[in-house]
Structures are given as structure tokens and as C-alpha cells.
């Protein structure tokens, strides 16, 4: 969430994905945050999930996460 933590979080995601993809791994970042301004579209991976919600509200997040994962189920099926 806000302040410098969001910038560190964004930098860490970008670096982690870049290193993993560079090593030949596939990444699927999942970000759950109420107010985050990062740009997942700029990541070195094709797919990601961003849910704008309080990560502590598990009962509200769970059905939304399931819907988002169902949208990209083919990504999981293609992993060998």
C-alpha cells in the first residue's frame, strides 16, 4: 500500500519476475492490495492477477481470485 513500501514492492516484483523469466521459468504474479499503483503490464511475463482489495478480507477475495484464475486456466494446462 501507499508510501515508499509500494515502490519497494513494485521494484521487488519486477526484479523477481525478470530474474525468473531470464532463467527460463514462467511466472504468474498475484497481487492483492487496496491501493497499489504498480504497472503489472510492464512485467516480463504474459499473465498476472491483480485484485484491488484488502488482503485481510479473505472471504471477499477468495471468490474473486477463483474467477481470475479460471480466466487463465489454459496457462496452467500448458505447463509441462
C-alpha positions in Angstrom: 0.0 0.0 0.0 1.0 3.7 0.0 4.2 5.4 0.6 7.7 4.0 -0.1 6.6 0.5 0.6 4.5 0.4 -2.6 7.6 1.4 -4.6 9.8 -1.2 -3.0 7.1 -3.9 -3.5 6.8 -2.9 -7.2 10.6 -3.0 -7.7 10.8 -6.4 -6.0 8.1 -7.8 -8.2 9.7 -6.6 -11.4 13.2 -7.8 -10.3 11.9 -11.2 -9.2 9.9 -11.8 -12.4 12.8 -10.6 -14.6 15.3 -12.9 -12.9 12.9 -15.9 -13.0 11.9 -15.4 -16.7 15.6 -14.8 -17.6 16.4 -18.2 -16.1 13.7 -19.9 -18.2 10.9 -20.1 -15.6 7.3 -18.9 -16.1 5.8 -16.5 -13.6 2.3 -15.7 -12.6 2.4 -12.8 -10.1 -0.7 -12.4 -8.0 -1.1 -9.0 -6.3 -3.8 -8.3 -3.8 -3.8 -4.7 -2.5 -6.3 -2.0 -1.9 -4.2 0.9 -3.3 -1.2 -0.1 -5.4 0.0 1.9 -8.4 2.4 -0.6 -9.9 2.2 -1.5 -13.6 2.0 -5.2 -14.0 1.6 -4.8 -17.7 5.3 -3.8 -17.8 6.4 -7.2 -16.4 8.4 -9.7 -18.4 5.6 -12.2 -18.0 2.5 -12.7 -20.0 0.0 -13.3 -17.3 -0.7 -11.8 -13.9 -3.6 -11.3 -11.5 -4.3 -8.0 -9.7 -7.2 -7.8 -7.2 -7.9 -4.4 -5.7 -9.0 -5.4 -2.2 -7.8 -5.5 1.4 -5.7 -8.7 1.5 -7.0 -9.4 5.0 -10.6 -9.9 3.8 -10.1 -13.5 2.7 -13.8 -14.3 2.4 -14.2 -11.5 -0.1 -11.0 -12.2 -2.0 -11.3 -15.9 -2.4 -14.2 -16.0 -5.0 -12.6 -13.1 -7.0 -9.3 -15.0 -7.1 -11.0 -18.1 -8.2 -12.7 -16.2 -11.1 -9.4 -14.6 -12.1 -7.6 -18.0 -12.1 -10.4 -19.6 -14.1 -9.9 -17.0 -16.8 -6.3 -18.1 -17.3 -6.7 -21.9 -16.6 -5.1 -22.6 -20.0 -1.8 -21.2 -18.7 -1.7 -23.9 -16.1 -2.7 -26.6 -18.5 0.2 -25.6 -20.8 2.8 -26.1 -18.1 4.7 -29.3 -18.5 
